Amino acid sequence: MNSKFLASKIAGNWIIQSTTYSLLKNKILTSTNQINWKPVENKNSNNILKLLLKNIIEKHDTNNSSIYILESKNNTKIEKFYKFFLYNEKLNKGYLLKLNHSGNILSKSEFTYKSNQHLYINHNNNGFYIDENIYFINQNLKIVKSIIKKNNECIGISFSSEIKMS
C-alpha cells in the first residue's frame, strides 16, 4: 500500500460514531460527527501548501517517500485542516502530519501498514500516547480502535465506526 492508495481509502464524506471510555473519570462519552476528506489536487497553486511542503521536505527525510495531502472540513467545528501522508515504501513506515489551515502542525504520528485492510498509527501528543488501529472493512466502512495511555498506563479506550456517505 502507498500513501495515494491510503488517501483514496480515506477520501469522501464520512459519518463517524464514536464511543470513548475514560478510565480516569469513569465516564463514557459518545459522539457523532461528519467529516469530508478530499485530495488536494493542485498543491502548487496554494501558497500556504507550497510553504508547508518546503518546510516538511526540509525537516523530514523525504527521499524514497511519496507525499499525499488530504484536506478536511469538519461539519461540527467548522474547521479546515490538512493531513500530509509521507510514506517510505522500502521501510513500510510513514509519518502523518496534521496541520491547521494556517500551517501550524497540530500533531505528528507514525504509521505502518499491517495489511491492505489494517493501518496502525502511533500518536504522541503532550505525554499522551495513542495506539490506533484502523480496519478497512470495505470501501464504505472503517472500524477504529484506539488505546490512550499516559505514563504507560491505559487511561482510555475509544471505538469508532465510520460510514462513507459519498
Secondary structure, 3 states (H helix, E strand, C coil): CCHHHHHHHHCEEEEEEEEEEECCCCEEEEEEEEEEEEECCCHHHCHHHHHHHHHHHHHCCCCCEEEEEEEEEECCCCEEEEEEEEEECCCCEEEEEEEECCCCEEEEEEEEEEECCEEEEEEEECCEEEEEEEEEEECCEEEEEEEEEECCEEEEEEEEEEEECC
